[in-house]
Amino acid sequence: MTARKRRFRIPWLPIALASAALAAGGWYYWTGTIEYSLLRLNTAIKDHNRYLFEKHVDLDPIIRRTTDEFFAIGMKELLEQPMSEFQLATLPAGLSYMQLLKPQFQEQLRDTVVRGIESGGLEKGDLGTKREPTGNQLDDLLAEAGNEFPKLKPLKLGMVRRRGSSATVALEVQFDDGLPGHPENLNVRFVRTPERYWRATELENFGEILTRWSEREKKRLHAANQPVRRMLNGMVTVMETTKEQGLDVSGTEKDIWVVATLKNNASAGVEGLEADITIRDTGGTLREVRITYPATIPPGETKRLIWPIGADLTDPMDMLVYNSDPKALTIEVDLRRLVFSDGRDIRVAESLDEVGDTLKKRPVSPPSAPAPIEAL
């Protein structure tokens, strides 16, 4: 009697069930990784899907932090600039006003980011923040801030560093300003949500990126202003500068007289000027001030002008300037604007938006300020 051979049967059903379980487990694990969230975020940007984007990017805290840093750097630069006596007096009110603008700028920036997602501007690195002046002071201030906001062109994702339920992702970006330079790493902080997906909550080094961008903008502005500065210095020459004691305004307030001899080399008369005055000694800068005066200098003539600068003798720096021997001081007069009788108004641009508008011919309207003391 022959033995019956038993056929070996492969247990397809258990294998299929086990494979499905493994696949489901693998998919479950994959969908909880930051790599998956980054892939979904990239899809949101490419598909212009704002809702998927906002699922993986917590816009409100990011915008609050970035605008705080943006305004802080702007205020720091403002405080470093030479200012007139009037500007110094109104500075506290101006800074308070800028703080009032911040929530509106944050709202404007949020709307801009959302529009950038929907239009594809975010993918190109251009959020379209540039706006034209409208004549409304508040809108124009917000537009100016938007125009100055940096354009960062995203290139690729870099290293991902995980620390438990948080992670930092390096996003390689390039300044889109026409200047040469190496890409920067913008470090984006992500946190894992209770729903297991990862969400961006902070741009960790955005302040550093802003500082580098600001330095690049200064280089661009300096280069754009060089032809104008050469023109200004060619038209009016600062022949000599010194300091004299001024008048007593009150017990602790005096006048410092900055005396400058200027020669008008142009074919038209000077009707007004603006200049930055820097007073130094061997130890460094003692005083910086911006003066704006309707000084009249006929063509081809030389005139000695005396500009009174307020000094508070309770301020050690002001007292040092007031009491110093003029021979121990170096006084620089940096011309920033000249208004001529033939309608030319030539000035150094304050921002890149003003470049190209600094050589226009317009109806003569000399700078308005108390007249300087003029002497032949």
C-alpha positions as CSV (number, residue, x, y, z in Angstrom):
1,M,0.0,0.0,0.0
2,T,1.6,3.2,-1.1
3,A,1.8,6.2,1.2
4,R,-0.1,9.3,0.1
5,K,2.1,12.4,-0.3
6,R,0.8,15.4,1.6
7,R,1.0,18.7,-0.3
8,F,2.6,21.6,1.5
9,R,0.2,24.6,1.5
10,I,1.5,28.2,1.9
11,P,-0.6,30.0,4.5
12,W,-1.3,33.0,2.3
13,L,-4.0,34.5,4.5
14,P,-1.9,34.8,7.6
15,I,1.0,36.1,5.6
16,A,-1.2,38.6,3.9
17,L,-2.6,39.7,7.2
18,A,0.9,40.0,8.7
19,S,2.1,42.0,5.7
20,A,-0.9,44.3,6.0
21,A,-0.2,44.8,9.7
22,L,3.4,45.5,9.0
23,A,2.5,47.9,6.2
24,A,0.0,49.6,8.4
25,G,2.4,49.9,11.2
26,G,5.1,51.2,8.9
27,W,2.7,53.8,7.5
28,Y,1.6,54.8,11.0
29,Y,5.2,55.3,12.0
30,W,6.1,57.2,8.7
31,T,3.2,59.6,9.1
32,G,4.4,60.5,12.5
33,T,7.9,61.5,11.4
34,I,9.1,65.0,10.7
35,E,10.2,63.9,7.2
36,Y,6.6,63.1,6.4
37,S,5.4,66.5,7.7
38,L,8.2,68.2,5.7
39,L,7.0,66.4,2.6
40,R,3.4,67.5,3.2
41,L,4.6,71.0,3.8
42,N,6.5,71.0,0.5
43,T,3.3,69.7,-1.2
44,A,1.3,72.5,0.3
45,I,3.7,75.1,-1.1
46,K,3.8,73.6,-4.5
47,D,0.0,73.0,-4.7
48,H,-0.7,76.5,-3.2
49,N,-2.7,74.9,-0.4
50,R,-2.9,77.4,2.4
51,Y,-4.9,75.1,4.7
52,L,-2.4,72.3,4.5
53,F,0.4,74.9,4.9
54,E,-1.2,76.4,8.1
55,K,-1.6,72.9,9.5
56,H,2.2,72.5,9.5
57,V,3.2,76.1,10.1
58,D,1.9,78.1,13.1
59,L,2.0,81.5,11.5
60,D,1.0,83.7,14.4
61,P,3.9,83.2,16.8
62,I,6.4,83.1,13.9
63,I,5.1,86.4,12.6
64,R,5.1,88.0,16.0
65,R,8.7,87.0,16.6
66,T,10.0,88.0,13.2
67,T,8.3,91.4,13.3
68,D,9.6,92.0,16.8
69,E,13.1,91.4,15.5
70,F,12.5,93.4,12.4
71,F,11.3,96.5,14.3
72,A,14.1,96.1,16.9
73,I,16.8,96.2,14.2
74,G,15.0,99.1,12.5
75,M,14.9,101.1,15.8
76,K,18.6,100.3,16.5
77,E,19.6,101.6,13.1
78,L,17.4,104.7,13.7
79,L,19.1,105.5,17.0
80,E,22.5,105.1,15.4
81,Q,21.8,107.8,12.8
82,P,22.6,111.5,13.2
83,M,19.5,113.4,14.1
84,S,18.5,117.1,14.2
85,E,17.6,118.7,17.5
86,F,13.9,118.5,16.5
87,Q,14.2,114.8,15.6
88,L,15.8,114.1,18.9
89,A,13.0,115.9,20.7
90,T,10.3,114.0,18.9
91,L,12.1,110.6,19.0
92,P,10.2,109.2,22.0
93,A,6.8,110.0,20.3
94,G,8.0,108.5,17.1
95,L,9.1,105.2,18.8
96,S,5.8,104.9,20.5
97,Y,4.0,105.4,17.2
98,M,6.1,102.7,15.6
99,Q,5.1,100.3,18.4
100,L,1.4,101.1,17.6
101,L,2.1,100.2,14.0
102,K,3.5,96.8,14.9
103,P,0.1,94.8,15.2
104,Q,-1.0,96.2,11.9
105,F,2.2,95.3,10.2
106,Q,1.9,91.8,11.7
107,E,-1.6,91.5,10.3
108,Q,-0.4,92.8,6.9
109,L,2.5,90.3,6.9
110,R,0.2,87.4,7.7
111,D,-2.1,88.3,4.8
112,T,1.0,88.6,2.5
113,V,2.2,85.2,3.5
114,V,-1.2,83.6,2.9
115,R,-1.4,85.4,-0.5
116,G,2.1,84.2,-1.3
117,I,1.1,80.6,-0.7
118,E,-2.0,80.9,-2.8
119,S,-0.2,82.7,-5.7
120,G,3.0,80.8,-5.6
121,G,5.1,83.7,-4.5
122,L,6.3,81.8,-1.4
123,E,7.7,79.1,-3.6
124,K,9.6,81.7,-5.7
125,G,10.9,83.5,-2.7
126,D,9.0,86.7,-3.5
127,L,6.0,87.5,-1.2
128,G,5.3,90.6,-3.1
129,T,5.6,93.0,-0.1
130,K,6.5,96.0,-2.3
131,R,3.7,98.6,-2.5
132,E,3.4,102.0,-3.9
133,P,2.7,105.1,-1.7
134,T,-1.0,106.0,-1.4
135,G,-0.7,109.3,0.4
136,N,-2.1,107.9,3.6
137,Q,0.6,108.3,6.3
138,L,-0.2,105.1,8.2
139,D,-0.5,103.0,5.0
140,D,2.7,104.5,3.6
141,L,4.7,103.7,6.8
142,L,3.4,100.1,6.6
143,A,4.2,100.0,2.9
144,E,7.7,101.3,3.5
145,A,8.3,98.5,6.2
146,G,6.9,96.0,3.7
147,N,9.2,97.2,1.0
148,E,12.2,96.8,3.3
149,F,11.3,93.3,4.4
150,P,14.0,90.9,3.1
151,K,13.4,88.6,0.1
152,L,14.7,85.2,0.8
153,K,14.8,82.6,-1.9
154,P,14.4,79.0,-0.6
155,L,16.9,76.6,-2.1
156,K,16.7,73.2,-0.3
157,L,16.3,71.5,3.0
158,G,19.4,70.8,5.0
159,M,20.1,68.9,8.2
160,V,17.3,67.8,10.5
161,R,18.2,67.6,14.2
162,R,15.6,65.9,16.5
163,R,15.4,66.4,20.3
164,G,12.5,64.4,21.5
165,S,9.2,66.1,20.5
166,S,11.0,69.1,19.0
167,A,13.3,69.4,16.0
168,T,15.3,72.0,14.1
169,V,15.3,71.9,10.3
170,A,18.0,73.9,8.3
171,L,16.4,75.6,5.4
172,E,18.9,76.8,2.9
173,V,18.0,80.3,1.6
174,Q,19.6,82.9,-0.7
175,F,19.2,86.7,-0.4
176,D,17.4,87.8,-3.5
177,D,19.0,91.2,-3.7
178,G,21.4,91.0,-6.6
179,L,24.5,90.9,-4.4
180,P,26.9,88.0,-4.5
181,G,27.0,85.8,-1.5
182,H,26.8,82.3,-0.1
183,P,23.5,80.7,0.9
184,E,22.4,81.0,4.5
185,N,20.8,78.4,6.8
186,L,17.5,79.6,8.2
187,N,16.9,77.3,11.2
188,V,13.2,76.4,11.6
189,R,12.0,74.9,14.9
190,F,9.3,72.2,14.7
191,V,7.3,70.6,17.5
192,R,5.3,67.4,17.4
193,T,1.6,67.9,18.1
194,P,-0.7,65.5,20.0
195,E,-2.1,64.5,16.6
196,R,1.4,63.2,15.7
197,Y,2.3,65.6,12.9
198,W,5.0,68.2,13.2
199,R,4.4,72.0,13.1
200,A,6.8,74.9,12.6
201,T,6.6,77.3,15.5
202,E,9.8,79.5,15.3
203,L,12.5,80.8,13.0
204,E,15.3,80.4,15.5
205,N,18.0,82.5,13.9
206,F,15.8,85.0,11.9
207,G,17.4,87.9,13.9
208,E,20.8,86.9,12.6
209,I,19.5,86.6,9.1
210,L,17.9,90.1,9.4
211,T,21.2,91.6,10.6
212,R,23.1,90.1,7.7
213,W,20.4,91.3,5.3
214,S,20.5,94.8,6.8
215,E,24.3,94.9,6.3
216,R,23.8,93.9,2.6
217,E,21.2,96.6,2.2
218,K,23.6,99.2,3.6
219,K,26.2,98.1,1.1
220,R,23.7,98.4,-1.8
221,L,22.5,101.9,-0.6
222,H,26.1,103.1,-0.1
223,A,27.0,102.0,-3.6
224,A,23.9,103.6,-5.1
225,N,24.6,106.9,-3.2
226,Q,28.3,107.2,-4.2
227,P,27.7,109.1,-7.5
228,V,25.3,111.5,-5.7
229,R,27.9,112.1,-2.9
230,R,30.6,112.9,-5.5
231,M,28.2,115.3,-7.2
232,L,27.3,117.1,-4.0
233,N,31.0,117.4,-2.9
234,G,31.9,118.7,-6.4
235,M,29.2,121.4,-6.4
236,V,29.9,122.7,-2.9
237,T,33.2,122.4,-1.2
238,V,33.7,122.4,2.6
239,M,36.8,124.6,2.9
240,E,37.2,124.8,6.7
241,T,35.4,123.9,9.9
242,T,35.8,124.9,13.5
243,K,33.9,125.4,16.8
244,E,33.1,128.6,18.7
245,Q,31.4,129.2,22.0
246,G,27.8,130.1,21.5
247,L,25.1,131.8,23.5
248,D,23.9,130.9,27.0
249,V,20.3,129.6,26.6
250,S,19.8,128.9,30.3
251,G,21.7,127.7,33.3
252,T,22.6,124.3,31.9
253,E,21.8,124.8,28.2
254,K,24.3,126.4,25.9
255,D,24.9,126.8,22.2
256,I,27.8,125.3,20.5
257,W,28.6,127.1,17.2
258,V,29.8,124.9,14.4
259,V,31.5,127.2,11.9
260,A,31.9,126.0,8.3
261,T,33.2,127.8,5.3
262,L,31.5,126.6,2.1
263,K,32.3,127.4,-1.6
264,N,29.6,127.1,-4.2
265,N,31.2,125.7,-7.4
266,A,27.9,125.3,-9.2
267,S,26.4,127.5,-11.9
268,A,23.3,128.2,-9.8
269,G,22.9,129.6,-6.3
270,V,22.4,127.3,-3.3
271,E,19.0,127.9,-1.7
272,G,19.2,125.3,1.1
273,L,21.2,122.4,2.3
274,E,21.2,119.4,4.7
275,A,24.3,117.9,6.2
276,D,25.5,115.5,8.9
277,I,27.9,117.1,11.4
278,T,30.3,114.8,13.3
279,I,32.5,116.1,16.1
280,R,35.4,113.9,17.2
281,D,38.5,114.1,19.4
282,T,41.4,111.6,19.7
283,G,39.1,109.4,21.8
284,G,36.4,109.0,19.2
285,T,33.0,110.5,18.2
286,L,31.6,113.0,20.7
287,R,28.5,114.4,18.9
288,E,26.6,113.7,15.8
289,V,23.8,115.9,14.6
290,R,21.9,116.6,11.3
291,I,21.4,120.2,10.3
292,T,18.8,121.5,7.8
293,Y,19.0,125.2,6.8
294,P,18.0,127.5,4.0
295,A,21.5,128.8,3.5
296,T,22.0,131.1,0.5
297,I,25.3,130.9,-1.4
298,P,25.5,132.6,-4.8
299,P,27.3,130.8,-7.6
300,G,31.1,130.9,-7.4
301,E,31.0,132.5,-3.9
302,T,32.4,131.4,-0.6
303,K,30.4,131.9,2.6
304,R,31.0,131.3,6.3
305,L,28.1,129.8,8.0
306,I,27.5,129.3,11.7
307,W,25.2,126.6,12.9
308,P,24.1,126.7,16.5
309,I,23.9,123.2,18.1
310,G,22.2,122.8,21.5
311,A,24.4,121.5,24.3
312,D,23.2,120.2,27.7
313,L,26.0,120.7,30.2
314,T,24.6,118.0,32.4
315,D,25.6,115.6,29.6
316,P,29.3,114.7,29.9
317,M,29.8,114.4,26.1
318,D,28.1,117.8,25.4
319,M,30.2,119.4,28.2
320,L,33.4,117.9,26.7
321,V,32.5,119.4,23.3
322,Y,31.6,122.7,24.8
323,N,34.8,123.1,26.8
324,S,37.3,121.5,24.3
325,D,39.9,123.6,22.5
326,P,38.7,123.8,18.8
327,K,42.2,122.7,17.7
328,A,41.7,119.4,19.6
329,L,38.5,118.6,17.7
330,T,37.9,117.3,14.2
331,I,34.6,118.5,12.7
332,E,33.3,116.8,9.6
333,V,30.4,118.2,7.5
334,D,28.9,115.5,5.3
335,L,26.6,117.2,2.7
336,R,23.4,115.2,2.2
337,R,21.2,117.6,0.2
338,L,21.6,120.7,-1.9
339,V,18.7,122.8,-3.2
340,F,19.6,125.2,-6.1
341,S,17.8,128.2,-7.4
342,D,17.3,126.6,-10.8
343,G,15.1,123.9,-9.3
344,R,17.6,121.1,-8.8
345,D,17.2,119.2,-5.6
346,I,20.1,116.8,-5.2
347,R,20.1,114.5,-2.1
348,V,21.5,111.3,-0.7
349,A,18.9,108.6,-0.7
350,E,17.7,107.4,2.8
351,S,16.6,104.1,1.5
352,L,16.8,102.0,-1.7
353,D,13.3,102.9,-2.6
354,E,14.5,106.6,-2.9
355,V,17.3,105.8,-5.3
356,G,16.6,107.3,-8.7
357,D,14.5,110.0,-7.1
358,T,17.6,111.9,-5.8
359,L,18.4,114.0,-8.8
360,K,15.0,115.3,-9.8
361,K,14.3,118.8,-10.8
362,R,11.3,120.3,-8.9
363,P,9.9,123.7,-7.9
364,V,12.4,125.3,-5.5
365,S,11.4,124.6,-1.9
366,P,14.4,125.0,0.3
367,P,14.6,123.1,3.6
368,S,12.6,124.8,6.3
369,A,14.4,125.5,9.5
370,P,15.7,128.5,11.5
371,A,18.1,130.5,9.4
372,P,21.8,130.0,10.2
373,I,24.0,132.9,11.1
374,E,25.9,134.0,8.0
375,A,29.1,135.9,7.8
376,L,31.3,137.0,4.9
